[in-house]
Amino acid sequence: MMHLHIGHNSYSKKLPKPIHDYMRRRFSALPEYLENLRCFEFYGTVNGKTVKRFHIYSPIRAQQQNVRITSISDLDGNPNMILYEGYIDKEGKAYVADRRSPLRMKKQ
């Protein structure tokens, strides 16, 4: 999967305010939870329009599973680490989809 990176933005960062606010409303996510999430930002298209897209993950979860995420390529190689995907359009409106996999029973 090829991503058009924004500038030198191949490092993860805190959630932008519109994404943070959307997730608070949409998922009733606690601010403490959202503060711990990180995202990679890149250009993409949604409904034919260029938008800033975001892949959102938890560095804490990655560390617990011994997965090193230092670039968006690492995230592409570990798609199960992507918890949410979203975008911000040119008008500044945010949208986020939940990509967390359903909980599965652990085998005994």
C-alpha positions in Angstrom: 0.0 0.0 0.0 1.5 3.3 -1.0 0.9 6.5 1.1 1.7 10.0 0.1 3.3 11.4 3.2 2.8 15.0 4.3 6.2 16.6 4.4 8.6 14.7 6.6 5.7 13.4 8.6 6.7 9.8 8.7 6.6 9.9 12.5 3.6 9.4 14.7 2.0 12.2 16.5 -0.8 13.0 18.9 -4.4 13.1 17.5 -5.3 16.4 15.8 -8.1 18.2 17.7 -10.9 17.5 15.2 -10.1 13.8 15.3 -9.8 13.8 19.1 -13.2 15.7 19.4 -14.9 13.4 16.9 -13.8 10.3 18.8 -14.9 11.7 22.1 -18.4 12.3 20.7 -18.7 9.2 18.4 -17.1 6.5 20.6 -17.5 8.2 24.1 -13.8 7.7 24.4 -12.2 9.0 27.5 -9.7 11.9 27.1 -7.0 9.8 28.9 -7.4 7.0 26.3 -7.3 9.4 23.4 -4.1 11.1 24.8 -2.3 7.8 24.6 -3.2 7.1 21.0 -0.9 8.2 18.2 -1.5 8.5 14.4 0.3 8.7 11.1 -1.0 11.3 8.7 -1.0 11.1 4.9 -2.9 12.4 1.9 -5.6 10.2 0.5 -8.9 10.4 -1.4 -12.4 10.0 0.0 -15.4 10.3 -2.4 -13.0 11.8 -5.0 -11.8 14.6 -2.8 -8.2 14.9 -1.4 -8.2 14.7 2.4 -5.7 14.2 5.3 -6.0 10.6 6.3 -5.0 9.1 9.6 -4.1 5.6 10.8 -4.5 5.6 14.6 -2.8 3.1 16.9 -1.9 2.6 20.5 1.9 2.6 21.2 1.1 1.0 24.6 -0.7 -1.9 22.9 2.1 -2.3 20.3 4.7 -2.4 23.1 2.7 -5.0 25.0 2.6 -7.2 21.8 6.3 -6.6 21.1 5.5 -4.8 17.8 7.8 -1.9 16.9 6.0 1.0 15.2 8.4 3.6 14.0 6.8 4.5 10.6 3.6 4.1 8.7 5.3 1.1 6.9 5.5 -0.7 10.2 1.7 -0.1 10.7 1.0 -1.3 7.1 3.0 -4.5 8.0 0.9 -4.9 11.2 -2.6 -4.0 10.2 -4.0 -5.5 13.4 -2.3 -2.6 15.2 -4.6 0.0 13.4 -7.4 0.7 15.9 -9.1 3.5 13.9 -8.9 5.1 10.5 -10.1 8.6 9.8 -9.7 11.7 7.8 -10.2 15.5 7.9 -11.6 17.1 4.8 -10.8 20.6 3.4 -13.6 22.1 5.4 -12.0 20.7 8.6 -14.7 18.1 9.3 -13.4 14.9 10.8 -14.6 11.3 10.4 -13.2 8.2 12.1 -14.1 4.5 11.7 -13.5 1.9 14.3 -11.1 -0.8 13.0 -10.6 -2.7 16.2 -11.1 -6.4 15.7 -13.9 -8.1 17.7 -12.7 -9.7 20.9 -12.0 -13.4 20.5 -12.0 -16.0 23.1 -8.5 -17.1 24.0 -7.8 -20.7 23.4 -7.1 -22.6 26.6 
